[in-house]
Amino acid sequence: MLMTSAAGSVRAAGPVLFKAACPACRARFELSAGSLRLVIGASARTTFYSFTCPECASAVRKPAGERIVELLTGGGVRTLRLHT
Ligand SMILES: [Zn+2]
């Protein structure tokens, strides 16, 4: 279950922080837009966002749905569009 209630706060002034959790060490933390990367592929299966866990340094990759893509791009996350 996504915490969609946080979506409205993205427009607030100041640096945008995204809540994330690491599947490897189960740490929870907030990441700035510069710590995230969004990759948009030709289909939902190849659309994901990734970040490096600040706790255990794992490279984490998670699928990004339409709403997450909107949130991340709106928050200034670097976006890579794959041409397939
Ligand atoms: Zn971790």
PDB file of the backbone (N, CA, C, O) and the ligand in Angstrom, with CONECT records:
HET     ZN  A 101       1
ATOM      1  N   MET A   1       0.844  -1.202   0.000  1.00  0.00           N
ATOM      2  CA  MET A   1       0.000   0.000   0.000  1.00  0.00           C
ATOM      3  C   MET A   1       0.874   1.244   0.000  1.00  0.00           C
ATOM      4  O   MET A   1       1.719   1.425   0.877  1.00  0.00           O
ATOM      5  N   LEU A   2       0.665   2.081  -0.974  1.00  0.00           N
ATOM      6  CA  LEU A   2       1.447   3.303  -1.060  1.00  0.00           C
ATOM      7  C   LEU A   2       0.878   4.370  -0.139  1.00  0.00           C
ATOM      8  O   LEU A   2      -0.327   4.424   0.107  1.00  0.00           O
ATOM      9  N   MET A   3       1.749   5.198   0.351  1.00  0.00           N
ATOM     10  CA  MET A   3       1.301   6.305   1.192  1.00  0.00           C
ATOM     11  C   MET A   3       0.968   7.489   0.305  1.00  0.00           C
ATOM     12  O   MET A   3       1.741   8.441   0.202  1.00  0.00           O
ATOM     13  N   THR A   4      -0.187   7.420  -0.332  1.00  0.00           N
ATOM     14  CA  THR A   4      -0.554   8.440  -1.307  1.00  0.00           C
ATOM     15  C   THR A   4      -0.890   9.765  -0.634  1.00  0.00           C
ATOM     16  O   THR A   4      -0.930  10.797  -1.305  1.00  0.00           O
ATOM     17  N   SER A   5      -1.130   9.762   0.659  1.00  0.00           N
ATOM     18  CA  SER A   5      -1.477  11.005   1.336  1.00  0.00           C
ATOM     19  C   SER A   5      -0.322  11.997   1.296  1.00  0.00           C
ATOM     20  O   SER A   5      -0.528  13.200   1.459  1.00  0.00           O
ATOM     21  N   ALA A   6       0.885  11.503   1.081  1.00  0.00           N
ATOM     22  CA  ALA A   6       2.047  12.384   1.050  1.00  0.00           C
ATOM     23  C   ALA A   6       2.155  13.117  -0.281  1.00  0.00           C
ATOM     24  O   ALA A   6       2.946  14.052  -0.407  1.00  0.00           O
ATOM     25  N   ALA A   7       1.377  12.708  -1.268  1.00  0.00           N
ATOM     26  CA  ALA A   7       1.519  13.257  -2.606  1.00  0.00           C
ATOM     27  C   ALA A   7       1.307  14.762  -2.630  1.00  0.00           C
ATOM     28  O   ALA A   7       2.005  15.471  -3.356  1.00  0.00           O
ATOM     29  N   GLY A   8       0.367  15.256  -1.857  1.00  0.00           N
ATOM     30  CA  GLY A   8       0.055  16.673  -1.881  1.00  0.00           C
ATOM     31  C   GLY A   8       1.166  17.551  -1.362  1.00  0.00           C
ATOM     32  O   GLY A   8       1.214  18.740  -1.676  1.00  0.00           O
ATOM     33  N   SER A   9       2.068  16.984  -0.566  1.00  0.00           N
ATOM     34  CA  SER A   9       3.110  17.793   0.044  1.00  0.00           C
ATOM     35  C   SER A   9       4.249  18.094  -0.911  1.00  0.00           C
ATOM     36  O   SER A   9       5.142  18.881  -0.596  1.00  0.00           O
ATOM     37  N   VAL A  10       4.217  17.462  -2.092  1.00  0.00           N
ATOM     38  CA  VAL A  10       5.311  17.641  -3.035  1.00  0.00           C
ATOM     39  C   VAL A  10       5.412  19.097  -3.484  1.00  0.00           C
ATOM     40  O   VAL A  10       6.498  19.585  -3.797  1.00  0.00           O
ATOM     41  N   ARG A  11       4.288  19.776  -3.513  1.00  0.00           N
ATOM     42  CA  ARG A  11       4.305  21.154  -3.994  1.00  0.00           C
ATOM     43  C   ARG A  11       4.799  22.144  -2.943  1.00  0.00           C
ATOM     44  O   ARG A  11       4.953  23.328  -3.241  1.00  0.00           O
ATOM     45  N   ALA A  12       5.044  21.690  -1.743  1.00  0.00           N
ATOM     46  CA  ALA A  12       5.488  22.584  -0.683  1.00  0.00           C
ATOM     47  C   ALA A  12       6.845  23.201  -1.044  1.00  0.00           C
ATOM     48  O   ALA A  12       7.617  22.624  -1.810  1.00  0.00           O
ATOM     49  N   ALA A  13       7.115  24.359  -0.490  1.00  0.00           N
ATOM     50  CA  ALA A  13       8.392  25.013  -0.753  1.00  0.00           C
ATOM     51  C   ALA A  13       9.529  24.241  -0.102  1.00  0.00           C
ATOM     52  O   ALA A  13       9.328  23.485   0.848  1.00  0.00           O
ATOM     53  N   GLY A  14      10.723  24.449  -0.634  1.00  0.00           N
ATOM     54  CA  GLY A  14      11.888  23.799  -0.058  1.00  0.00           C
ATOM     55  C   GLY A  14      12.221  22.534  -0.795  1.00  0.00           C
ATOM     56  O   GLY A  14      11.506  22.135  -1.714  1.00  0.00           O
ATOM     57  N   PRO A  15      13.317  21.890  -0.395  1.00  0.00           N
ATOM     58  CA  PRO A  15      13.746  20.677  -1.083  1.00  0.00           C
ATOM     59  C   PRO A  15      12.716  19.569  -0.930  1.00  0.00           C
ATOM     60  O   PRO A  15      12.133  19.386   0.138  1.00  0.00           O
ATOM     61  N   VAL A  16      12.504  18.842  -2.002  1.00  0.00           N
ATOM     62  CA  VAL A  16      11.542  17.750  -1.980  1.00  0.00           C
ATOM     63  C   VAL A  16      12.241  16.489  -1.492  1.00  0.00           C
ATOM     64  O   VAL A  16      13.323  16.137  -1.961  1.00  0.00           O
ATOM     65  N   LEU A  17      11.613  15.828  -0.557  1.00  0.00           N
ATOM     66  CA  LEU A  17      12.153  14.557  -0.071  1.00  0.00           C
ATOM     67  C   LEU A  17      11.174  13.441  -0.383  1.00  0.00           C
ATOM     68  O   LEU A  17       9.962  13.596  -0.236  1.00  0.00           O
ATOM     69  N   PHE A  18      11.714  12.329  -0.810  1.00  0.00           N
ATOM     70  CA  PHE A  18      10.882  11.183  -1.145  1.00  0.00           C
ATOM     71  C   PHE A  18      11.115  10.083  -0.117  1.00  0.00           C
ATOM     72  O   PHE A  18      12.252   9.706   0.165  1.00  0.00           O
ATOM     73  N   LYS A  19      10.040   9.588   0.424  1.00  0.00           N
ATOM     74  CA  LYS A  19      10.158   8.477   1.368  1.00  0.00           C
ATOM     75  C   LYS A  19      10.493   7.204   0.602  1.00  0.00           C
ATOM     76  O   LYS A  19       9.897   6.910  -0.434  1.00  0.00           O
ATOM     77  N   ALA A  20      11.449   6.462   1.124  1.00  0.00           N
ATOM     78  CA  ALA A  20      11.833   5.219   0.479  1.00  0.00           C
ATOM     79  C   ALA A  20      12.221   4.207   1.548  1.00  0.00           C
ATOM     80  O   ALA A  20      12.495   4.558   2.696  1.00  0.00           O
ATOM     81  N   ALA A  21      12.238   2.969   1.149  1.00  0.00           N
ATOM     82  CA  ALA A  21      12.641   1.903   2.061  1.00  0.00           C
ATOM     83  C   ALA A  21      13.539   0.940   1.304  1.00  0.00           C
ATOM     84  O   ALA A  21      13.370   0.723   0.104  1.00  0.00           O
ATOM     85  N   CYS A  22      14.490   0.369   2.017  1.00  0.00           N
ATOM     86  CA  CYS A  22      15.432  -0.550   1.387  1.00  0.00           C
ATOM     87  C   CYS A  22      14.981  -1.989   1.607  1.00  0.00           C
ATOM     88  O   CYS A  22      14.788  -2.410   2.747  1.00  0.00           O
ATOM     89  N   PRO A  23      14.812  -2.745   0.526  1.00  0.00           N
ATOM     90  CA  PRO A  23      14.379  -4.139   0.673  1.00  0.00           C
ATOM     91  C   PRO A  23      15.495  -5.035   1.222  1.00  0.00           C
ATOM     92  O   PRO A  23      15.220  -6.134   1.703  1.00  0.00           O
ATOM     93  N   ALA A  24      16.718  -4.588   1.155  1.00  0.00           N
ATOM     94  CA  ALA A  24      17.838  -5.418   1.612  1.00  0.00           C
ATOM     95  C   ALA A  24      18.008  -5.340   3.132  1.00  0.00           C
ATOM     96  O   ALA A  24      18.100  -6.371   3.799  1.00  0.00           O
ATOM     97  N   CYS A  25      18.049  -4.129   3.676  1.00  0.00           N
ATOM     98  CA  CYS A  25      18.273  -3.988   5.127  1.00  0.00           C
ATOM     99  C   CYS A  25      17.041  -3.456   5.837  1.00  0.00           C
ATOM    100  O   CYS A  25      17.043  -3.304   7.059  1.00  0.00           O
ATOM    101  N   ARG A  26      15.986  -3.170   5.079  1.00  0.00           N
ATOM    102  CA  ARG A  26      14.706  -2.716   5.626  1.00  0.00           C
ATOM    103  C   ARG A  26      14.767  -1.357   6.315  1.00  0.00           C
ATOM    104  O   ARG A  26      13.891  -1.015   7.109  1.00  0.00           O
ATOM    105  N   ALA A  27      15.790  -0.600   6.009  1.00  0.00           N
ATOM    106  CA  ALA A  27      15.876   0.756   6.548  1.00  0.00           C
ATOM    107  C   ALA A  27      14.845   1.637   5.857  1.00  0.00           C
ATOM    108  O   ALA A  27      14.500   1.412   4.697  1.00  0.00           O
ATOM    109  N   ARG A  28      14.366   2.627   6.567  1.00  0.00           N
ATOM    110  CA  ARG A  28      13.460   3.611   5.972  1.00  0.00           C
ATOM    111  C   ARG A  28      14.124   4.962   6.069  1.00  0.00           C
ATOM    112  O   ARG A  28      14.750   5.277   7.081  1.00  0.00           O
ATOM    113  N   PHE A  29      13.995   5.760   5.036  1.00  0.00           N
ATOM    114  CA  PHE A  29      14.696   7.036   5.001  1.00  0.00           C
ATOM    115  C   PHE A  29      14.039   7.941   3.989  1.00  0.00           C
ATOM    116  O   PHE A  29      13.120   7.535   3.279  1.00  0.00           O
ATOM    117  N   GLU A  30      14.512   9.167   3.926  1.00  0.00           N
ATOM    118  CA  GLU A  30      14.008  10.116   2.943  1.00  0.00           C
ATOM    119  C   GLU A  30      15.157  10.503   2.031  1.00  0.00           C
ATOM    120  O   GLU A  30      16.276  10.745   2.484  1.00  0.00           O
ATOM    121  N   LEU A  31      14.867  10.555   0.756  1.00  0.00           N
ATOM    122  CA  LEU A  31      15.894  10.851  -0.232  1.00  0.00           C
ATOM    123  C   LEU A  31      15.557  12.148  -0.942  1.00  0.00           C
ATOM    124  O   LEU A  31      14.391  12.431  -1.219  1.00  0.00           O
ATOM    125  N   SER A  32      16.574  12.927  -1.233  1.00  0.00           N
ATOM    126  CA  SER A  32      16.362  14.132  -2.027  1.00  0.00           C
ATOM    127  C   SER A  32      16.273  13.741  -3.500  1.00  0.00           C
ATOM    128  O   SER A  32      16.636  12.631  -3.888  1.00  0.00           O
ATOM    129  N   ALA A  33      15.786  14.670  -4.306  1.00  0.00           N
ATOM    130  CA  ALA A  33      15.623  14.380  -5.735  1.00  0.00           C
ATOM    131  C   ALA A  33      16.944  13.973  -6.367  1.00  0.00           C
ATOM    132  O   ALA A  33      16.964  13.144  -7.276  1.00  0.00           O
ATOM    133  N   GLY A  34      18.044  14.544  -5.899  1.00  0.00           N
ATOM    134  CA  GLY A  34      19.340  14.244  -6.481  1.00  0.00           C
ATOM    135  C   GLY A  34      19.844  12.843  -6.181  1.00  0.00           C
ATOM    136  O   GLY A  34      20.794  12.375  -6.809  1.00  0.00           O
ATOM    137  N   SER A  35      19.217  12.174  -5.230  1.00  0.00           N
ATOM    138  CA  SER A  35      19.648  10.821  -4.866  1.00  0.00           C
ATOM    139  C   SER A  35      18.900   9.748  -5.637  1.00  0.00           C
ATOM    140  O   SER A  35      19.205   8.560  -5.531  1.00  0.00           O
ATOM    141  N   LEU A  36      17.924  10.179  -6.410  1.00  0.00           N
ATOM    142  CA  LEU A  36      17.082   9.233  -7.126  1.00  0.00           C
ATOM    143  C   LEU A  36      17.291   9.355  -8.625  1.00  0.00           C
ATOM    144  O   LEU A  36      17.657  10.415  -9.134  1.00  0.00           O
ATOM    145  N   ARG A  37      17.056   8.272  -9.308  1.00  0.00           N
ATOM    146  CA  ARG A  37      17.065   8.314 -10.760  1.00  0.00           C
ATOM    147  C   ARG A  37      15.841   7.566 -11.261  1.00  0.00           C
ATOM    148  O   ARG A  37      15.499   6.493 -10.762  1.00  0.00           O
ATOM    149  N   LEU A  38      15.201   8.142 -12.237  1.00  0.00           N
ATOM    150  CA  LEU A  38      14.009   7.542 -12.818  1.00  0.00           C
ATOM    151  C   LEU A  38      14.311   7.100 -14.242  1.00  0.00           C
ATOM    152  O   LEU A  38      14.878   7.857 -15.029  1.00  0.00           O
ATOM    153  N   VAL A  39      13.933   5.892 -14.559  1.00  0.00           N
ATOM    154  CA  VAL A  39      14.124   5.384 -15.915  1.00  0.00           C
ATOM    155  C   VAL A  39      12.759   5.050 -16.497  1.00  0.00           C
ATOM    156  O   VAL A  39      12.012   4.240 -15.946  1.00  0.00           O
ATOM    157  N   ILE A  40      12.448   5.684 -17.613  1.00  0.00           N
ATOM    158  CA  ILE A  40      11.156   5.450 -18.257  1.00  0.00           C
ATOM    159  C   ILE A  40      11.384   4.643 -19.526  1.00  0.00           C
ATOM    160  O   ILE A  40      12.005   5.112 -20.479  1.00  0.00           O
ATOM    161  N   GLY A  41      10.874   3.436 -19.517  1.00  0.00           N
ATOM    162  CA  GLY A  41      11.029   2.561 -20.667  1.00  0.00           C
ATOM    163  C   GLY A  41       9.798   2.577 -21.544  1.00  0.00           C
ATOM    164  O   GLY A  41       8.895   3.395 -21.367  1.00  0.00           O
ATOM    165  N   ALA A  42       9.780   1.666 -22.485  1.00  0.00           N
ATOM    166  CA  ALA A  42       8.674   1.616 -23.439  1.00  0.00           C
ATOM    167  C   ALA A  42       7.388   1.103 -22.795  1.00  0.00           C
ATOM    168  O   ALA A  42       6.291   1.393 -23.274  1.00  0.00           O
ATOM    169  N   SER A  43       7.524   0.342 -21.710  1.00  0.00           N
ATOM    170  CA  SER A  43       6.337  -0.190 -21.053  1.00  0.00           C
ATOM    171  C   SER A  43       6.504  -0.059 -19.545  1.00  0.00           C
ATOM    172  O   SER A  43       7.568   0.316 -19.052  1.00  0.00           O
ATOM    173  N   ALA A  44       5.438  -0.372 -18.827  1.00  0.00           N
ATOM    174  CA  ALA A  44       5.483  -0.282 -17.373  1.00  0.00           C
ATOM    175  C   ALA A  44       6.528  -1.220 -16.788  1.00  0.00           C
ATOM    176  O   ALA A  44       7.072  -0.968 -15.713  1.00  0.00           O
ATOM    177  N   ARG A  45       6.799  -2.294 -17.500  1.00  0.00           N
ATOM    178  CA  ARG A  45       7.760  -3.270 -16.993  1.00  0.00           C
ATOM    179  C   ARG A  45       9.186  -2.741 -17.008  1.00  0.00           C
ATOM    180  O   ARG A  45      10.036  -3.210 -16.252  1.00  0.00           O
ATOM    181  N   THR A  46       9.442  -1.780 -17.855  1.00  0.00           N
ATOM    182  CA  THR A  46      10.796  -1.238 -17.948  1.00  0.00           C
ATOM    183  C   THR A  46      10.866   0.184 -17.407  1.00  0.00           C
ATOM    184  O   THR A  46      11.817   0.918 -17.678  1.00  0.00           O
ATOM    185  N   THR A  47       9.857   0.560 -16.645  1.00  0.00           N
ATOM    186  CA  THR A  47       9.858   1.869 -16.010  1.00  0.00           C
ATOM    187  C   THR A  47      10.094   1.680 -14.524  1.00  0.00           C
ATOM    188  O   THR A  47       9.314   1.011 -13.845  1.00  0.00           O
ATOM    189  N   PHE A  48      11.153   2.260 -14.025  1.00  0.00           N
ATOM    190  CA  PHE A  48      11.493   2.047 -12.617  1.00  0.00           C
ATOM    191  C   PHE A  48      12.298   3.222 -12.084  1.00  0.00           C
ATOM    192  O   PHE A  48      12.775   4.061 -12.849  1.00  0.00           O
ATOM    193  N   TYR A  49      12.440   3.272 -10.799  1.00  0.00           N
ATOM    194  CA  TYR A  49      13.336   4.261 -10.206  1.00  0.00           C
ATOM    195  C   TYR A  49      14.363   3.526  -9.374  1.00  0.00           C
ATOM    196  O   TYR A  49      14.122   2.416  -8.900  1.00  0.00           O
ATOM    197  N   SER A  50      15.494   4.147  -9.205  1.00  0.00           N
ATOM    198  CA  SER A  50      16.569   3.481  -8.482  1.00  0.00           C
ATOM    199  C   SER A  50      17.286   4.467  -7.570  1.00  0.00           C
ATOM    200  O   SER A  50      17.292   5.676  -7.800  1.00  0.00           O
ATOM    201  N   PHE A  51      17.876   3.917  -6.549  1.00  0.00           N
ATOM    202  CA  PHE A  51      18.658   4.734  -5.613  1.00  0.00           C
ATOM    203  C   PHE A  51      19.618   3.815  -4.879  1.00  0.00           C
ATOM    204  O   PHE A  51      19.471   2.593  -4.907  1.00  0.00           O
ATOM    205  N   THR A  52      20.589   4.408  -4.229  1.00  0.00           N
ATOM    206  CA  THR A  52      21.526   3.644  -3.421  1.00  0.00           C
ATOM    207  C   THR A  52      21.154   3.812  -1.954  1.00  0.00           C
ATOM    208  O   THR A  52      21.029   4.933  -1.462  1.00  0.00           O
ATOM    209  N   CYS A  53      20.979   2.699  -1.265  1.00  0.00           N
ATOM    210  CA  CYS A  53      20.580   2.754   0.140  1.00  0.00           C
ATOM    211  C   CYS A  53      21.672   3.440   0.962  1.00  0.00           C
ATOM    212  O   CYS A  53      22.832   3.033   0.911  1.00  0.00           O
ATOM    213  N   PRO A  54      21.306   4.481   1.720  1.00  0.00           N
ATOM    214  CA  PRO A  54      22.309   5.179   2.532  1.00  0.00           C
ATOM    215  C   PRO A  54      22.777   4.343   3.728  1.00  0.00           C
ATOM    216  O   PRO A  54      23.787   4.665   4.354  1.00  0.00           O
ATOM    217  N   GLU A  55      22.058   3.295   4.037  1.00  0.00           N
ATOM    218  CA  GLU A  55      22.413   2.464   5.193  1.00  0.00           C
ATOM    219  C   GLU A  55      23.360   1.333   4.823  1.00  0.00           C
ATOM    220  O   GLU A  55      24.372   1.120   5.489  1.00  0.00           O
ATOM    221  N   CYS A  56      23.027   0.601   3.750  1.00  0.00           N
ATOM    222  CA  CYS A  56      23.826  -0.576   3.413  1.00  0.00           C
ATOM    223  C   CYS A  56      24.449  -0.498   2.025  1.00  0.00           C
ATOM    224  O   CYS A  56      25.124  -1.431   1.591  1.00  0.00           O
ATOM    225  N   ALA A  57      24.223   0.616   1.327  1.00  0.00           N
ATOM    226  CA  ALA A  57      24.830   0.856   0.018  1.00  0.00           C
ATOM    227  C   ALA A  57      24.339  -0.095  -1.065  1.00  0.00           C
ATOM    228  O   ALA A  57      24.983  -0.229  -2.106  1.00  0.00           O
ATOM    229  N   SER A  58      23.223  -0.748  -0.839  1.00  0.00           N
ATOM    230  CA  SER A  58      22.651  -1.594  -1.881  1.00  0.00           C
ATOM    231  C   SER A  58      22.077  -0.737  -3.003  1.00  0.00           C
ATOM    232  O   SER A  58      21.534   0.341  -2.761  1.00  0.00           O
ATOM    233  N   ALA A  59      22.204  -1.225  -4.217  1.00  0.00           N
ATOM    234  CA  ALA A  59      21.539  -0.573  -5.339  1.00  0.00           C
ATOM    235  C   ALA A  59      20.116  -1.094  -5.386  1.00  0.00           C
ATOM    236  O   ALA A  59      19.883  -2.282  -5.610  1.00  0.00           O
ATOM    237  N   VAL A  60      19.172  -0.199  -5.175  1.00  0.00           N
ATOM    238  CA  VAL A  60      17.772  -0.600  -5.112  1.00  0.00           C
ATOM    239  C   VAL A  60      17.062  -0.144  -6.374  1.00  0.00           C
ATOM    240  O   VAL A  60      17.251   0.981  -6.836  1.00  0.00           O
ATOM    241  N   ARG A  61      16.250  -1.021  -6.921  1.00  0.00           N
ATOM    242  CA  ARG A  61      15.479  -0.697  -8.111  1.00  0.00           C
ATOM    243  C   ARG A  61      14.039  -1.100  -7.865  1.00  0.00           C
ATOM    244  O   ARG A  61      13.761  -2.229  -7.461  1.00  0.00           O
ATOM    245  N   LYS A  62      13.122  -0.172  -8.109  1.00  0.00           N
ATOM    246  CA  LYS A  62      11.713  -0.464  -7.867  1.00  0.00           C
ATOM    247  C   LYS A  62      10.877  -0.017  -9.055  1.00  0.00           C
ATOM    248  O   LYS A  62      11.184   0.989  -9.694  1.00  0.00           O
ATOM    249  N   PRO A  63       9.832  -0.757  -9.348  1.00  0.00           N
ATOM    250  CA  PRO A  63       8.954  -0.355 -10.447  1.00  0.00           C
ATOM    251  C   PRO A  63       8.277   0.972 -10.133  1.00  0.00           C
ATOM    252  O   PRO A  63       7.908   1.236  -8.988  1.00  0.00           O
ATOM    253  N   ALA A  64       8.120   1.792 -11.141  1.00  0.00           N
ATOM    254  CA  ALA A  64       7.488   3.093 -10.969  1.00  0.00           C
ATOM    255  C   ALA A  64       6.189   3.138 -11.763  1.00  0.00           C
ATOM    256  O   ALA A  64       6.200   3.071 -12.992  1.00  0.00           O
ATOM    257  N   GLY A  65       5.089   3.249 -11.065  1.00  0.00           N
ATOM    258  CA  GLY A  65       3.801   3.389 -11.729  1.00  0.00           C
ATOM    259  C   GLY A  65       3.624   4.821 -12.213  1.00  0.00           C
ATOM    260  O   GLY A  65       4.462   5.690 -11.971  1.00  0.00           O
ATOM    261  N   GLU A  66       2.513   5.040 -12.900  1.00  0.00           N
ATOM    262  CA  GLU A  66       2.241   6.342 -13.478  1.00  0.00           C
ATOM    263  C   GLU A  66       2.303   7.457 -12.442  1.00  0.00           C
ATOM    264  O   GLU A  66       2.870   8.522 -12.687  1.00  0.00           O
ATOM    265  N   ARG A  67       1.718   7.197 -11.293  1.00  0.00           N
ATOM    266  CA  ARG A  67       1.660   8.209 -10.242  1.00  0.00           C
ATOM    267  C   ARG A  67       3.057   8.518  -9.685  1.00  0.00           C
ATOM    268  O   ARG A  67       3.389   9.671  -9.411  1.00  0.00           O
ATOM    269  N   ILE A  68       3.855   7.479  -9.527  1.00  0.00           N
ATOM    270  CA  ILE A  68       5.211   7.674  -9.015  1.00  0.00           C
ATOM    271  C   ILE A  68       6.051   8.448 -10.029  1.00  0.00           C
ATOM    272  O   ILE A  68       6.838   9.322  -9.663  1.00  0.00           O
ATOM    273  N   VAL A  69       5.875   8.118 -11.302  1.00  0.00           N
ATOM    274  CA  VAL A  69       6.592   8.858 -12.348  1.00  0.00           C
ATOM    275  C   VAL A  69       6.250  10.338 -12.271  1.00  0.00           C
ATOM    276  O   VAL A  69       7.129  11.194 -12.379  1.00  0.00           O
ATOM    277  N   GLU A  70       4.965  10.635 -12.084  1.00  0.00           N
ATOM    278  CA  GLU A  70       4.532  12.028 -11.965  1.00  0.00           C
ATOM    279  C   GLU A  70       5.182  12.712 -10.768  1.00  0.00           C
ATOM    280  O   GLU A  70       5.666  13.840 -10.868  1.00  0.00           O
ATOM    281  N   LEU A  71       5.186  12.020  -9.648  1.00  0.00           N
ATOM    282  CA  LEU A  71       5.756  12.589  -8.431  1.00  0.00           C
ATOM    283  C   LEU A  71       7.248  12.871  -8.601  1.00  0.00           C
ATOM    284  O   LEU A  71       7.735  13.940  -8.232  1.00  0.00           O
ATOM    285  N   LEU A  72       7.952  11.913  -9.156  1.00  0.00           N
ATOM    286  CA  LEU A  72       9.402  12.038  -9.271  1.00  0.00           C
ATOM    287  C   LEU A  72       9.799  13.103 -10.280  1.00  0.00           C
ATOM    288  O   LEU A  72      10.686  13.915 -10.015  1.00  0.00           O
ATOM    289  N   THR A  73       9.147  13.105 -11.432  1.00  0.00           N
ATOM    290  CA  THR A  73       9.493  14.120 -12.427  1.00  0.00           C
ATOM    291  C   THR A  73       9.107  15.509 -11.917  1.00  0.00           C
ATOM    292  O   THR A  73       9.825  16.482 -12.147  1.00  0.00           O
ATOM    293  N   GLY A  74       7.979  15.593 -11.229  1.00  0.00           N
ATOM    294  CA  GLY A  74       7.552  16.869 -10.671  1.00  0.00           C
ATOM    295  C   GLY A  74       8.492  17.365  -9.582  1.00  0.00           C
ATOM    296  O   GLY A  74       8.587  18.566  -9.331  1.00  0.00           O
ATOM    297  N   GLY A  75       9.187  16.427  -8.936  1.00  0.00           N
ATOM    298  CA  GLY A  75      10.094  16.786  -7.856  1.00  0.00           C
ATOM    299  C   GLY A  75      11.516  17.024  -8.314  1.00  0.00           C
ATOM    300  O   GLY A  75      12.402  17.269  -7.496  1.00  0.00           O
ATOM    301  N   GLY A  76      11.742  16.955  -9.616  1.00  0.00           N
ATOM    302  CA  GLY A  76      13.058  17.282 -10.134  1.00  0.00           C
ATOM    303  C   GLY A  76      14.043  16.131 -10.183  1.00  0.00           C
ATOM    304  O   GLY A  76      15.252  16.348 -10.264  1.00  0.00           O
ATOM    305  N   VAL A  77      13.535  14.908 -10.134  1.00  0.00           N
ATOM    306  CA  VAL A  77      14.420  13.750 -10.216  1.00  0.00           C
ATOM    307  C   VAL A  77      14.934  13.593 -11.645  1.00  0.00           C
ATOM    308  O   VAL A  77      14.171  13.745 -12.599  1.00  0.00           O
ATOM    309  N   ARG A  78      16.217  13.292 -11.796  1.00  0.00           N
ATOM    310  CA  ARG A  78      16.788  13.048 -13.111  1.00  0.00           C
ATOM    311  C   ARG A  78      16.053  11.903 -13.785  1.00  0.00           C
ATOM    312  O   ARG A  78      15.826  10.856 -13.178  1.00  0.00           O
ATOM    313  N   THR A  79      15.691  12.103 -15.018  1.00  0.00           N
ATOM    314  CA  THR A  79      14.910  11.107 -15.735  1.00  0.00           C
ATOM    315  C   THR A  79      15.638  10.660 -16.988  1.00  0.00           C
ATOM    316  O   THR A  79      16.112  11.475 -17.779  1.00  0.00           O
ATOM    317  N   LEU A  80      15.715   9.362 -17.148  1.00  0.00           N
ATOM    318  CA  LEU A  80      16.326   8.790 -18.346  1.00  0.00           C
ATOM    319  C   LEU A  80      15.231   8.092 -19.138  1.00  0.00           C
ATOM    320  O   LEU A  80      14.570   7.180 -18.641  1.00  0.00           O
ATOM    321  N   ARG A  81      15.051   8.533 -20.375  1.00  0.00           N
ATOM    322  CA  ARG A  81      14.037   7.898 -21.216  1.00  0.00           C
ATOM    323  C   ARG A  81      14.711   6.934 -22.172  1.00  0.00           C
ATOM    324  O   ARG A  81      15.571   7.318 -22.966  1.00  0.00           O
ATOM    325  N   LEU A  82      14.310   5.687 -22.085  1.00  0.00           N
ATOM    326  CA  LEU A  82      14.909   4.665 -22.936  1.00  0.00           C
ATOM    327  C   LEU A  82      14.165   4.611 -24.263  1.00  0.00           C
ATOM    328  O   LEU A  82      12.935   4.606 -24.311  1.00  0.00           O
ATOM    329  N   HIS A  83      14.931   4.571 -25.316  1.00  0.00           N
ATOM    330  CA  HIS A  83      14.313   4.440 -26.637  1.00  0.00           C
ATOM    331  C   HIS A  83      14.487   3.007 -27.091  1.00  0.00           C
ATOM    332  O   HIS A  83      15.610   2.530 -27.253  1.00  0.00           O
ATOM    333  N   THR A  84      13.411   2.346 -27.288  1.00  0.00           N
ATOM    334  CA  THR A  84      13.499   0.932 -27.655  1.00  0.00           C
ATOM    335  C   THR A  84      12.871   0.688 -29.012  1.00  0.00           C
ATOM    336  O   THR A  84      12.852  -0.447 -29.488  1.00  0.00           O
TER     337      THR A  84
HETATM  338 ZN    ZN A 101      19.776  -0.955   2.786  1.00  0.00          ZN2+
END
